[in-house]
Amino acid sequence: MSGSRFLVTGGRGYLGGRLLRDLPGAEALVGDVTDREGIMRAMAQAGPADAVLHLAAADEKTCAADPARAFSVNCVGTAHLLDAAVACAIPRVVLLSTFHVYGPVVDGSVITEQTLPNPRHLYGITKLAAEHVCRGAASRSGVVVAIARLSNGIGAPADAAIGRWSLVLLDLCRQAHEKGVLTLLSSGLQRRDFITLSDVVEALRLLCSAPAEAADDPVFNVESGSTISVRDLAELVRHEYQALYDRPIALTAPPHEGPVPVSFAYDQTRIRALGLRASTDFRSAVRETLQFCERFAS
C-alpha cells in the first residue's frame, strides 16, 4: 500500500498501538469520537486519506461498568466517525468489531459470517449496533465499509500503558516475570481462537485495499480458524519462558468443574480469499510478549 494514507482511531490501544507502529510516518491528533464537531475538525485537519481504520471503542470492562459510556462510544461515536468520513470524502471505513457479536457458540459449530448474531453482553451488543451504523452509512452515502469481527489478538503491545493487562497472554507473561509462577483462575480447559497481532494488522491492511465489490457483503471473520485451550496457551508461555531464561516456572490451575467446554471454529474463507494466511504457531507472539514484559518489569 505504498503511497496510501490512513486515519486510525484508537491509536493508543492494544491493537491500535501495534498498527501505528507498523505504519510509517504516523502523526498523532487528539480527538474524542463522542464529540461530533471535534472529530469533524480532526479529520479535516488530517487532510485527504484513503481509509479510516476505526478501532476506538469502550472495551468489555467499560461496557459492563458504564452502559451509557458503552453506547456513547461504540454506537454514537461510530456514527460521528462515519459522518466525518463522508464529509471529508474519505472513500473507505474499516470497523474493528468482535466475535462477541455471535454470542454463545454451540459445540462442534463452525461460525461463518452468515451465522446469526446473538450477543448477550453490552460489549457485543454495542459493537453489533456499530456494525449496523456502518451498513446504514454505506447504503446512504456510498462509502465503502468493511467490518472485521476479531477474536482474541495476542502479541506484545507497543506501549505498557494500554490498560489491557487482564488479557490472558499479557497476564500470563507478566505473572512469569513478576511472580515466577503461572496461576490460572480456572481449569483453563475453555477453548479460544487466538490470532497474532501481526496477522490482525495484515488483515486490516487487506481490508483497506480489497476491491470494493468484496465489501458488498462487508463482514469478515478475522481469526486464526483454530481453537486451543487457555491451558495450552499457558503451557506454551511456560515452555518459552524456560527456553528464553533457563529458569523453571510452575503452572497451577484448579480442577475443572461443570460441563465440558465446547469446541468450535471460525470459517476463514472470506478473509483468506483476500490473501490472509493466519498462523496457528503462537511461539513468536508468546516470545515477543515475554520479552516486552521483561523490559516493562525492569
N, C-alpha and C positions, 0 to 999 in steps of 0.2 A: 504494500500500500504506500509505496514511495510517493511523496508529494501530497498525500491526503492529510486532512486536518480534522481533528475531532474535539468535541467538548465532552467532558466527563463530569458527572455529578457524583458525589460520594467519594471524592478522591482521597479523603483521609481515612477511609475504611479499610478493612482487611483485604478485600479484593481490589478496591479502588486504588490503594497504595501500590499494590503489585502491578496493576495495569499501567499506572502512570510511570512507574519505574522502567517499564519496558517500552514506553512510548517516548522517543527522544524529544527534547525541546519543550517539555511540559512547563506551563506557566499557571500559577495559582490565581484564581479570582475568588473573592469572598462573596458568598450568597446563601440564601435560605429558600428552599423550594416552596415553603409555605407563604412566602412573600412574593405575590404575583408581579408587582411592579419592579421589585428588586431583581427577580430572575429575568424579566424583560431587559432591564438595564445591563445586567451582567452579560447576557447573550449578545446584545447589541455591541457592547464594549469589546467582546471577544472577537467579533468580526466573522467573516464567512467561514463555514465549516461544512464538511461532507456528511457528518453524522453526529448525533448526540448519543453517548452511552450513559443511560440513566441508571445509576447504581445507588443513589441516595435513598435511604429507607429507614424507617424505625424497625429495629430487629425484634426477635421473638420476645425478649425480656421486656423491652419498652412497650410493646403492644399489650402484653399481659398486665403490666403495671399501670399503663396510662392509655386507655382506649381512645380518648379524644385525640391524643397525640398520634396514635396509630392511624386514625382516619385522616387527620390533618396532613401528615407527611406522606403516607403511602397512597392515598387517594386524591385529595385536593392538591397536594404537591405535584403529583404526576400530571394532573390536569393543567396546572400552571406551566409545567415544563413543556407540555405539548403546545399550549397556546404560544409560548415564546418561540418554540422551534418553527411553528407555522409563520409567525410574524416576521421572523428573521430569515425565512426562506431556506431553512435547513432541510434537505430532502429526506433524511432518514433518521429514525429514532430506534435505538435498541434498548429494550427494557429488560433489566435483570429481575426475573421473577423467581419462583421457588417451587420445588417439588411438593411443598406443603399444600399447594392448592389441590392436590389429588386426595388428600385426607388419608384415612386408614386404608391399608392395602390388604388384599386377600391372598392367603397362602398360595404360592405357585403362580401368581399372576405375572403377566408381562404388561407393563404400563406403557402405552403409546400416547401420542399427543391427542388421540381421539378418546382416550379414557375420560369418562365423565368426572369433572372436578367435584370434590365433596369436602371442602376444608372444614375443620372442626374448631380451629382456634383463630383468634383475631389476626395473627400474622398472615396465615394463609388466606383468610377471608379478605383482608385489605389488599393483599397482593393480587388476588383474583380480580378484585374491583379495579385495580390499577391496569390490569390487562384489558378490561372492558373499556376503560378510559382511552387506552391507546387504539383499540379497534375502532372506537367511535370517531376519534380524531382522524384516523386513516380514511374512514368512509366519507367524512365531511370535507377534508382538505386535500386528499391525495398524497399526504406524506406517507412514505414507506415505513412500515413498522415491523420490527422483528422482536419476538418475545423469547427469552432464554429461561427455561424452567430448570434451575440449577439444583443439584443435590448437595452434597457435603464437600466443599472445596477444602483441600489440605495443602499445606506448604508454609514456608516461612513468610511472615508479614514483612512489609517494607519498613515498618516503624513499630516500636514497642508500645506506643501509646494508642493502640487501636481499641482498647476496651473490650476485646473478644477472647480473653484468656480462658473462658469457660468452655470454648470449643474443644472437642475431645483430643485432637492431636496436640494443640497448643498446651492444654492442661497436662497431658502425659509428659511432654518434653520438658515442661517447666518443673514438674514433680521430680523428674530424673535428676536435674541439676540441683534443685533446692533441697530435696529430701533424701535422695539416694534410694528411693523405693517408689514403685508404681502401685497406686491403690485405686481400684475400681470400686465405685459405689454400688454397682450391681454385678451380676454374674458376667456381664459383657457378652452374653450369647446373642443379644439383639443384632440383627444384620443391617448394614447400611451400605449405600452406594457412595463411595468416595471417589473424587476426581482431583487431580493435582491442579494447583492454581495456574501452572504453566499451560495446561490443557484448557482451562477456562479462558485464559487470556487469548489463546489461539481460537477458541470457539467464537468469542466476541469479535475478534478480527475478521473471521469468516463471515459472520452475520453483517458486519459493516460493508463488506464488499460483495455479498451474494447478489446474483441477478434479481431485479425487482420482482420478477414473476415467482421466485422462490418464496417470497413473503406474502403471496396471495393467501396462503394459509400460514399465519405469522408465528405459530408456536413451534418451538424446537426444544426437545429434551436435551439438556447438557449434563451428561453423566458419563461414567466410565462404562456403564452397562453391566457391571459385575459387582455383586454384593459380597462383603466379607463381614465377619463379626467384629464388634468392638474389642473383644478379647484377642482376636488375631492381630488387630492393629497394635494393641498394647504389647503383644509378644514381639512384633516387628520393632517397636520402639526399644524394647529391652535388648533385643539382639543387636540392633545398630548402635545403641549406647555402649554396649560391651565391646563391640568391634572398634568403635571410634576412640574410646578412652581406656580400654583394657582394664575396666573395673566391673565386677559383677554387680547386678542390681536385681532385687527381688520384685516379683509381681504378685499382688494379693487381690482376691476378689471373693465376695460372699457366695455361698452356694445358690444355685438357681432355684427360684420359687415361681410358681404359676405356670401358665401354658407355655408350650414351646414356641419360641419366636418364629414368625413367619419368614418364608423365603420368597423373594420376588426379584424382578429385574426390570430395567427400563429399556425400552426399544430405542436403538440408536440410528435407525435407518435414515432419518431426515438430516441430522447433523453430519452423519458420515458421508452422505451424498454431496455435501459442501466441501468435504476434504478432511474432517477431523478424524484422527486416529488416536483416541484417548488411551493412555497406558493404564494397565492394571498392576504394574510393578511400582509400588509406592516407596521403594527404598530411598530414592533420591529426595522425595518430598520429606520423608522422615529425617534423613541426614541433614538437610538444609535447615530444618526446624530445630533439631538438636543443636546445631552449630550456632544458629541465631540465639537460642536460649542461653547458650554458654556465654555469648558476648553480653547479653542482657543481664545475666546474673552477675557478671564481673563488673 
